[in-house]
Amino acid sequence: MASSSSYNSPCAACKFLRRKCLPGCIFAPYFPPEEPQKFANVHKIFGASNVTKLLNELLPHQREDAVNSLAYEAEARVRDPVYGCVGAISFLQRQVQRLQKELDSANADLLRYACNDMPPPSLPMPPPSITTTNTIPQIMPQRSYSARFGNEATSGFYRPSPTTYSFPYSLPWTDTPPEDMNDGGGQGGGSL
């Protein structure tokens, strides 16, 4: 933080306001002469007297953060007078939501491909009936599909509820080694 008295140059605030920069100037530590646009933006949006009141009410260790916040909001308001920094925040939130949907879709695809690569579990065949002479075709039990993966109603897939899958490798979204995946420990579910 540059002091205006050591350089014999007024701080950006005093220079902008065309007044003499005194040694105890409250703006000098936060608006150095090298950054005149920083104060110009803050003054345009908040006004010099309001900033002076705010800085006088704050403790000295809080002032730098307050000035940085004011400067950020003022610059955002100059760029986008209607939304200011809220426009940037909402843009980033929409981007996070879009990326989260892409990640969910990629994870669903990964699970679907991993489940399709697994051999189907072998079902025990019932013993043949000795008392009947007619051969009745045995009906294979159907899997019940109870959990749906994916966000969209038209996409995603169902997993069979009675079957447990374990992967012979560490999944990228967990830190659990493969041998510990089926014991209920770990962070994420190695089994579906």
Accessible surface in RSA format (square Angstrom, percent):
REM  Atomic radii and reference values for relative SASA: ProtOr
REM  Chains: A
REM  Algorithm: Lee & Richards
REM  Probe-radius: 1.40
REM  Slices: 20
REM RES _ NUM      All-atoms   Total-Side   Main-Chain    Non-polar    All polar
REM                ABS   REL    ABS   REL    ABS   REL    ABS   REL    ABS   REL
RES MET A   1   161.18  83.5  78.93  52.2  82.24 195.8  81.87  69.6  79.31 105.1
RES ALA A   2    21.71  20.0  10.82  16.7  10.89  24.8  17.54  24.7   4.17  11.1
RES SER A   3    53.13  44.9  48.20  64.3   4.93  11.4  36.57  77.9  16.56  23.2
RES SER A   4     7.41   6.3   4.02   5.4   3.40   7.8   1.81   3.9   5.60   7.9
RES SER A   5    63.80  53.9  41.67  55.6  22.13  51.0  30.33  64.6  33.47  46.9
RES SER A   6    87.05  73.6  47.35  63.2  39.70  91.4  52.23 111.2  34.82  48.8
RES TYR A   7   133.03  62.1 108.92  62.0  24.10  62.7  70.87  53.3  62.15  76.6
RES ASN A   8   142.62  98.4 107.10 103.5  35.52  85.5  33.64  81.0 108.99 105.3
RES SER A   9    35.97  30.4  33.22  44.3   2.76   6.3  23.88  50.9  12.09  16.9
RES PRO A  10    49.65  36.2  47.44  43.2   2.20   8.0  48.87  40.3   0.78   4.8
RES CYS A  11     0.40   0.3   0.40   0.4   0.00   0.0   0.40   1.0   0.00   0.0
RES ALA A  12     1.42   1.3   0.00   0.0   1.42   3.2   0.32   0.4   1.10   2.9
RES ALA A  13     0.00   0.0   0.00   0.0   0.00   0.0   0.00   0.0   0.00   0.0
RES CYS A  14     1.91   1.4   1.85   2.1   0.05   0.1   0.00   0.0   1.91   2.1
RES LYS A  15   127.85  62.4 114.69  70.4  13.16  31.3  67.76  61.0  60.09  64.0
RES PHE A  16    95.78  47.9  73.26  45.4  22.52  58.6  81.76  49.6  14.02  40.1
RES LEU A  17    53.01  29.5  28.71  20.5  24.30  61.1  32.97  23.2  20.04  53.9
RES ARG A  18   219.94  92.3 184.47  94.0  35.47  84.5  68.82  94.1 151.12  91.6
RES ARG A  19   119.48  50.2 102.21  52.1  17.27  41.1  52.66  72.0  66.82  40.5
RES LYS A  20   171.13  83.5 146.90  90.1  24.23  57.7  99.76  89.8  71.37  76.0
RES CYS A  21    23.30  17.6   3.30   3.7  20.01  47.0   3.30   8.4  20.01  21.6
RES LEU A  22   105.42  58.7 104.13  74.5   1.29   3.2 104.29  73.2   1.13   3.0
RES PRO A  23   115.08  83.9  89.89  81.9  25.18  91.5  90.92  75.1  24.16 150.1
RES GLY A  24    73.78  91.0   0.00   N/A  73.78  91.0  43.51 119.4  30.27  67.8
RES CYS A  25    20.39  15.4   4.91   5.5  15.48  36.4  11.04  28.0   9.35  10.1
RES ILE A  26    32.80  18.7  23.96  17.8   8.84  21.3  29.57  21.3   3.22   8.8
RES PHE A  27     0.46   0.2   0.46   0.3   0.00   0.0   0.46   0.3   0.00   0.0
RES ALA A  28     6.33   5.8   5.58   8.6   0.75   1.7   5.58   7.9   0.75   2.0
RES PRO A  29    46.67  34.0  42.39  38.6   4.29  15.6  43.18  35.7   3.49  21.7
RES TYR A  30    22.94  10.7  17.40   9.9   5.53  14.4   8.42   6.3  14.52  17.9
RES PHE A  31     0.00   0.0   0.00   0.0   0.00   0.0   0.00   0.0   0.00   0.0
RES PRO A  32    18.92  13.8  18.92  17.3   0.00   0.0  18.92  15.6   0.00   0.0
RES PRO A  33    28.40  20.7  15.41  14.1  12.98  47.2  15.81  13.1  12.59  78.3
RES GLU A  34   125.04  71.8  92.17  69.7  32.87  78.3  70.88 137.1  54.16  44.2
RES GLU A  35    78.02  44.8  72.72  55.0   5.30  12.6  29.99  58.0  48.03  39.2
RES PRO A  36    77.24  56.3  75.89  69.2   1.35   4.9  76.23  62.9   1.01   6.3
RES GLN A  37   115.57  64.6 114.66  83.8   0.91   2.2  56.21 119.6  59.36  45.0
RES LYS A  38    49.75  24.3  39.75  24.4  10.00  23.8  27.82  25.0  21.93  23.4
RES PHE A  39     0.00   0.0   0.00   0.0   0.00   0.0   0.00   0.0   0.00   0.0
RES ALA A  40    19.31  17.8  16.84  26.0   2.47   5.6  17.17  24.2   2.14   5.7
RES ASN A  41    15.79  10.9  15.78  15.2   0.01   0.0   0.81   2.0  14.98  14.5
RES VAL A  42     0.00   0.0   0.00   0.0   0.00   0.0   0.00   0.0   0.00   0.0
RES HIS A  43    58.19  31.8  52.95  36.8   5.24  13.4  28.05  28.9  30.14  35.1
RES LYS A  44   150.99  73.7 119.30  73.2  31.69  75.5  80.36  72.3  70.63  75.2
RES ILE A  45    63.22  36.0  34.36  25.6  28.85  69.5  36.38  26.2  26.84  72.8
RES PHE A  46    58.57  29.3  50.08  31.0   8.49  22.1  55.14  33.4   3.43   9.8
RES GLY A  47    20.47  25.2   0.00   N/A  20.47  25.2  19.46  53.4   1.01   2.3
RES ALA A  48    13.62  12.5  11.78  18.2   1.83   4.2  11.82  16.6   1.80   4.8
RES SER A  49    73.10  61.8  63.77  85.1   9.32  21.5  45.71  97.3  27.38  38.4
RES ASN A  50    84.05  58.0  78.46  75.8   5.60  13.5  18.63  44.8  65.43  63.2
RES VAL A  51     1.75   1.2   0.90   0.8   0.84   2.0   1.73   1.5   0.01   0.0
RES THR A  52    40.55  28.8  40.55  41.1   0.00   0.0  35.56  47.8   4.99   7.5
RES LYS A  53   126.22  61.6 122.37  75.1   3.85   9.2  78.31  70.5  47.91  51.0
RES LEU A  54    64.00  35.6  61.28  43.8   2.72   6.8  63.63  44.7   0.37   1.0
RES LEU A  55     0.00   0.0   0.00   0.0   0.00   0.0   0.00   0.0   0.00   0.0
RES ASN A  56    91.33  63.0  67.43  65.2  23.91  57.6  22.78  54.8  68.55  66.3
RES GLU A  57   143.48  82.4 106.32  80.4  37.16  88.5  44.76  86.6  98.72  80.6
RES LEU A  58    45.72  25.5  40.18  28.7   5.55  13.9  40.96  28.8   4.76  12.8
RES LEU A  59   101.96  56.8 101.37  72.5   0.58   1.5 101.73  71.4   0.23   0.6
RES PRO A  60    92.82  67.6  83.87  76.4   8.95  32.5  84.11  69.4   8.70  54.1
RES HIS A  61   138.04  75.4 109.70  76.2  28.34  72.5  88.66  91.4  49.38  57.5
RES GLN A  62    75.36  42.1  71.92  52.6   3.44   8.2  19.95  42.5  55.42  42.0
RES ARG A  63    47.43  19.9  47.43  24.2   0.00   0.0   0.00   0.0  47.43  28.7
RES GLU A  64    76.52  43.9  76.51  57.9   0.01   0.0  19.35  37.4  57.17  46.7
RES ASP A  65    99.96  70.0  97.70  97.2   2.26   5.4  29.36  69.1  70.60  70.4
RES ALA A  66    19.70  18.1  10.74  16.6   8.96  20.4  18.85  26.5   0.85   2.2
RES VAL A  67     1.22   0.8   1.22   1.1   0.00   0.0   1.22   1.1   0.00   0.0
RES ASN A  68    72.91  50.3  66.35  64.1   6.56  15.8  26.53  63.9  46.38  44.8
RES SER A  69    71.91  60.8  61.74  82.4  10.16  23.4  37.16  79.1  34.74  48.7
RES LEU A  70    24.35  13.6  23.72  17.0   0.63   1.6  24.34  17.1   0.01   0.0
RES ALA A  71    16.95  15.6  13.82  21.3   3.13   7.1  14.51  20.4   2.44   6.5
RES TYR A  72   132.41  61.8 127.62  72.6   4.79  12.5 101.75  76.5  30.66  37.8
RES GLU A  73    38.43  22.1  38.43  29.1   0.00   0.0  26.36  51.0  12.07   9.9
RES ALA A  74     0.00   0.0   0.00   0.0   0.00   0.0   0.00   0.0   0.00   0.0
RES GLU A  75    72.74  41.8  72.74  55.0   0.00   0.0  18.24  35.3  54.50  44.5
RES ALA A  76    16.13  14.8  10.30  15.9   5.83  13.3  15.28  21.5   0.86   2.3
RES ARG A  77    72.30  30.4  69.96  35.7   2.34   5.6  13.94  19.1  58.36  35.4
RES VAL A  78    60.23  39.6  40.04  36.2  20.20  48.7  44.66  38.8  15.57  42.2
RES ARG A  79   186.16  78.2 150.35  76.6  35.81  85.3  58.15  79.5 128.01  77.6
RES ASP A  80    49.15  34.4  47.44  47.2   1.71   4.0  19.77  46.5  29.37  29.3
RES PRO A  81    98.75  72.0  83.05  75.7  15.70  57.1  84.48  69.8  14.26  88.6
RES VAL A  82   111.64  73.5  90.54  82.0  21.11  50.9  95.92  83.3  15.72  42.6
RES TYR A  83   132.41  61.8 129.86  73.9   2.55   6.6  85.82  64.5  46.59  57.4
RES GLY A  84     3.73   4.6   0.00   N/A   3.73   4.6   0.00   0.0   3.73   8.3
RES CYS A  85    20.60  15.6  20.46  22.8   0.14   0.3   0.11   0.3  20.49  22.1
RES VAL A  86    87.65  57.7  87.65  79.4   0.00   0.0  87.65  76.2   0.00   0.0
RES GLY A  87    16.61  20.5   0.00   N/A  16.61  20.5  12.33  33.8   4.29   9.6
RES ALA A  88    45.60  41.9  35.98  55.5   9.63  21.9  42.45  59.8   3.15   8.4
RES ILE A  89    86.68  49.3  85.85  64.0   0.83   2.0  86.45  62.2   0.24   0.6
RES SER A  90    37.47  31.7  36.82  49.1   0.65   1.5  27.35  58.2  10.13  14.2
RES PHE A  91   114.28  57.2 114.28  70.8   0.00   0.0 114.28  69.3   0.00   0.0
RES LEU A  92    99.19  55.2  98.91  70.8   0.28   0.7  98.91  69.5   0.28   0.8
RES GLN A  93   106.53  59.6 103.11  75.4   3.42   8.1  32.35  68.9  74.18  56.3
RES ARG A  94   141.62  59.5 136.54  69.6   5.08  12.1  68.32  93.4  73.30  44.4
RES GLN A  95    64.44  36.0  60.31  44.1   4.13   9.8  11.44  24.4  53.00  40.2
RES VAL A  96    96.64  63.6  94.89  85.9   1.75   4.2  95.76  83.2   0.87   2.4
RES GLN A  97   112.65  63.0 109.12  79.7   3.53   8.4  35.65  75.9  77.00  58.4
RES ARG A  98   122.71  51.5 118.64  60.5   4.07   9.7  66.81  91.3  55.90  33.9
RES LEU A  99    85.04  47.4  81.17  58.1   3.87   9.7  81.50  57.2   3.54   9.5
RES GLN A 100    88.71  49.6  86.08  62.9   2.64   6.3  35.73  76.0  52.99  40.2
RES LYS A 101   124.30  60.6 121.08  74.3   3.22   7.7  64.77  58.3  59.53  63.4
RES GLU A 102    91.83  52.7  84.40  63.9   7.43  17.7  43.02  83.2  48.81  39.9
RES LEU A 103    96.47  53.7  92.60  66.2   3.88   9.7  96.01  67.4   0.46   1.2
RES ASP A 104    44.50  31.2  39.90  39.7   4.60  10.9  12.12  28.5  32.38  32.3
RES SER A 105    61.25  51.8  53.87  71.9   7.38  17.0  31.74  67.6  29.52  41.4
RES ALA A 106    55.25  50.8  45.92  70.9   9.33  21.2  50.73  71.4   4.52  12.0
RES ASN A 107    45.16  31.1  45.02  43.5   0.14   0.3  13.35  32.1  31.81  30.7
RES ALA A 108     9.71   8.9   7.05  10.9   2.66   6.0   8.76  12.3   0.95   2.5
RES ASP A 109    47.39  33.2  47.39  47.2   0.00   0.0   7.81  18.4  39.59  39.5
RES LEU A 110    70.61  39.3  68.17  48.8   2.44   6.1  70.23  49.3   0.38   1.0
RES LEU A 111    19.12  10.6  19.06  13.6   0.06   0.1  19.12  13.4   0.00   0.0
RES ARG A 112    71.80  30.1  71.43  36.4   0.36   0.9  29.45  40.2  42.35  25.7
RES TYR A 113   130.61  61.0 130.10  74.0   0.51   1.3  92.48  69.5  38.12  47.0
RES ALA A 114    12.30  11.3   3.94   6.1   8.37  19.0  10.40  14.6   1.91   5.1
RES CYS A 115    22.43  17.0  13.94  15.5   8.49  19.9  13.33  33.8   9.10   9.8
RES ASN A 116   107.73  74.3  78.02  75.4  29.71  71.5  25.20  60.7  82.52  79.8
RES ASP A 117   122.01  85.5  90.89  90.5  31.12  73.6  31.08  73.1  90.93  90.7
RES MET A 118    61.97  32.1  51.74  34.2  10.23  24.4  35.12  29.9  26.85  35.6
RES PRO A 119   103.03  75.1  88.72  80.9  14.30  52.0  94.85  78.3   8.18  50.8
RES PRO A 120   110.25  80.4  92.08  83.9  18.17  66.1  97.03  80.1  13.23  82.2
RES PRO A 121    60.76  44.3  40.94  37.3  19.82  72.0  51.95  42.9   8.81  54.8
RES SER A 122   109.14  92.2  80.10 106.9  29.04  66.9  53.50 113.9  55.64  77.9
RES LEU A 123    84.16  46.9  66.57  47.6  17.59  44.2  67.00  47.1  17.15  46.2
RES PRO A 124   123.73  90.2  98.07  89.4  25.66  93.3 109.83  90.7  13.90  86.4
RES MET A 125   133.40  69.1 109.37  72.4  24.04  57.2  98.23  83.5  35.17  46.6
RES PRO A 126    71.15  51.9  52.47  47.8  18.68  67.9  59.03  48.7  12.12  75.3
RES PRO A 127   117.20  85.4  99.01  90.3  18.19  66.1 104.95  86.6  12.25  76.1
RES PRO A 128   121.28  88.4 101.86  92.9  19.41  70.6 112.72  93.1   8.56  53.2
RES SER A 129    70.54  59.6  41.63  55.6  28.91  66.6  40.45  86.1  30.09  42.2
RES ILE A 130   168.46  95.9 139.51 103.9  28.95  69.8 145.05 104.4  23.41  63.5
RES THR A 131   126.54  90.0  94.11  95.4  32.43  77.3  84.57 113.6  41.96  63.4
RES THR A 132    74.23  52.8  57.47  58.3  16.76  40.0  54.77  73.6  19.46  29.4
RES THR A 133   132.80  94.4 100.74 102.1  32.05  76.4  83.57 112.3  49.22  74.4
RES ASN A 134   114.00  78.6 105.83 102.3   8.17  19.7  23.24  55.9  90.75  87.7
RES THR A 135   134.66  95.8 107.91 109.4  26.75  63.8  82.29 110.5  52.37  79.2
RES ILE A 136   125.82  71.6 112.11  83.5  13.71  33.0 113.01  81.4  12.81  34.8
RES PRO A 137   114.24  83.3  96.31  87.8  17.92  65.1 108.15  89.3   6.09  37.8
RES GLN A 138   116.38  65.1  91.39  66.8  25.00  59.5  31.30  66.6  85.09  64.5
RES ILE A 139   156.67  89.2 130.80  97.4  25.87  62.4 133.69  96.3  22.98  62.4
RES MET A 140    89.28  46.2  85.53  56.6   3.75   8.9  72.51  61.6  16.77  22.2
RES PRO A 141    96.54  70.4  75.64  68.9  20.90  76.0  86.24  71.2  10.30  64.0
RES GLN A 142   159.18  89.0 130.49  95.4  28.69  68.3  57.22 121.8 101.96  77.3
RES ARG A 143    84.87  35.6  67.27  34.3  17.60  41.9  29.88  40.8  54.99  33.3
RES SER A 144    68.29  57.7  59.64  79.6   8.66  19.9  52.63 112.1  15.66  21.9
RES TYR A 145   127.52  59.5  98.19  55.9  29.33  76.3  64.22  48.3  63.30  78.0
RES SER A 146    78.04  65.9  41.58  55.5  36.45  84.0  41.78  89.0  36.26  50.8
RES ALA A 147    27.04  24.9  22.55  34.8   4.48  10.2  27.04  38.1   0.00   0.0
RES ARG A 148    92.02  38.6  60.92  31.1  31.10  74.0  40.26  55.0  51.77  31.4
RES PHE A 149    52.33  26.2  50.03  31.0   2.30   6.0  52.33  31.7   0.00   0.0
RES GLY A 150    36.05  44.5   0.00   N/A  36.05  44.5   7.84  21.5  28.21  63.2
RES ASN A 151    90.62  62.5  52.16  50.4  38.45  92.6  21.62  52.0  69.00  66.7
RES GLU A 152    91.85  52.7  86.51  65.4   5.34  12.7  32.65  63.2  59.19  48.3
RES ALA A 153    96.67  88.9  63.87  98.6  32.80  74.6  71.44 100.6  25.22  66.8
RES THR A 154   137.03  97.5  99.50 100.9  37.53  89.4  82.82 111.2  54.21  82.0
RES SER A 155    52.21  44.1  45.80  61.1   6.41  14.8  45.23  96.3   6.98   9.8
RES GLY A 156    25.97  32.0   0.00   N/A  25.97  32.0   1.93   5.3  24.04  53.8
RES PHE A 157    25.76  12.9  21.37  13.2   4.39  11.4  25.76  15.6   0.00   0.0
RES TYR A 158   110.86  51.8  96.79  55.1  14.07  36.6  63.02  47.4  47.84  59.0
RES ARG A 159    48.57  20.4  47.82  24.4   0.75   1.8   1.75   2.4  46.82  28.4
RES PRO A 160     9.99   7.3   9.79   8.9   0.20   0.7   9.79   8.1   0.20   1.2
RES SER A 161    48.61  41.1  28.90  38.6  19.71  45.4  19.66  41.9  28.94  40.5
RES PRO A 162    97.88  71.3  60.32  55.0  37.56 136.5  72.08  59.5  25.80 160.3
RES THR A 163    21.78  15.5  15.21  15.4   6.56  15.6  14.78  19.9   7.00  10.6
RES THR A 164    93.62  66.6  67.55  68.5  26.07  62.1  36.89  49.5  56.73  85.8
RES TYR A 165    17.02   7.9  16.34   9.3   0.68   1.8   7.99   6.0   9.03  11.1
RES SER A 166    45.22  38.2  39.35  52.5   5.88  13.5   6.73  14.3  38.50  53.9
RES PHE A 167     7.49   3.7   3.49   2.2   4.01  10.4   4.05   2.5   3.44   9.9
RES PRO A 168   111.05  80.9  77.91  71.0  33.14 120.5  89.07  73.5  21.97 136.6
RES TYR A 169   105.08  49.1 101.58  57.8   3.50   9.1  90.18  67.8  14.90  18.4
RES SER A 170    59.35  50.2  41.35  55.2  18.00  41.5  28.16  60.0  31.19  43.7
RES LEU A 171     4.47   2.5   3.50   2.5   0.97   2.4   3.50   2.5   0.97   2.6
RES PRO A 172   108.75  79.3  67.53  61.6  41.22 149.8  80.35  66.3  28.40 176.5
RES TRP A 173    98.39  39.5  65.02  31.5  33.38  78.4  64.13  34.2  34.26  55.6
RES THR A 174     8.24   5.9   1.88   1.9   6.36  15.2   3.34   4.5   4.90   7.4
RES ASP A 175   123.07  86.2  96.33  95.9  26.74  63.2  35.72  84.1  87.35  87.1
RES THR A 176    14.77  10.5  10.96  11.1   3.81   9.1  11.05  14.8   3.72   5.6
RES PRO A 177    58.98  43.0  54.50  49.7   4.48  16.3  58.94  48.7   0.04   0.3
RES PRO A 178    48.75  35.5  38.11  34.7  10.64  38.7  38.29  31.6  10.46  65.0
RES GLU A 179   141.61  81.3 104.64  79.2  36.97  88.0  65.95 127.6  75.66  61.8
RES ASP A 180    57.97  40.6  57.66  57.4   0.31   0.7   9.52  22.4  48.45  48.3
RES MET A 181     8.17   4.2   0.98   0.6   7.20  17.1   2.16   1.8   6.02   8.0
RES ASN A 182    94.59  65.2  63.05  60.9  31.54  75.9  33.17  79.8  61.42  59.4
RES ASP A 183   106.01  74.3  66.74  66.4  39.27  92.9  46.49 109.4  59.52  59.4
RES GLY A 184    77.19  95.2   0.00   N/A  77.19  95.2  43.18 118.5  34.01  76.2
RES GLY A 185    46.83  57.7   0.00   N/A  46.83  57.7  32.74  89.9  14.08  31.5
RES GLY A 186    58.91  72.7   0.00   N/A  58.91  72.7  16.84  46.2  42.08  94.2
RES GLN A 187   142.77  79.8 105.34  77.0  37.43  89.1  48.55 103.3  94.22  71.5
RES GLY A 188    38.17  47.1   0.00   N/A  38.17  47.1  29.97  82.2   8.20  18.4
RES GLY A 189    45.58  56.2   0.00   N/A  45.58  56.2  32.28  88.6  13.30  29.8
RES GLY A 190     7.28   9.0   0.00   N/A   7.28   9.0   0.54   1.5   6.74  15.1
RES SER A 191    44.64  37.7  31.03  41.4  13.60  31.3   1.38   2.9  43.25  60.6
RES LEU A 192    37.03  20.6  13.21   9.5  23.82  59.9  27.53  19.3   9.50  25.6
END  Absolute sums over single chains surface
CHAIN  1 A    13839.4      11099.7       2739.7       8313.8       5525.6
END  Absolute sums over all chains
TOTAL         13839.4      11099.7       2739.7       8313.8       5525.6
